[in-house]
């Protein structure tokens, strides 16, 4: 059986999304009382980054499971 390959590029992209999410959430916390509008925008962007990270991880997981089934 050939060894399964994991798409490291997609995992690195997910990691970058998570890192950006951390920064955005920190910004939202810092701005929560002084600029609620900016805080909400940071939260919206963080939500988008989380979704992108989840998609990338799910794609890697799906490809890996498909390879295992072959």
Secondary structure, DSSP 8 states (H G I E B T S, - for coil): -------HHHHHHHHHHHHHHHHHHHHHHHHTTT-HHHHHHHHHHHHHHHHHHHHHHHHHHHHHHHHHH-
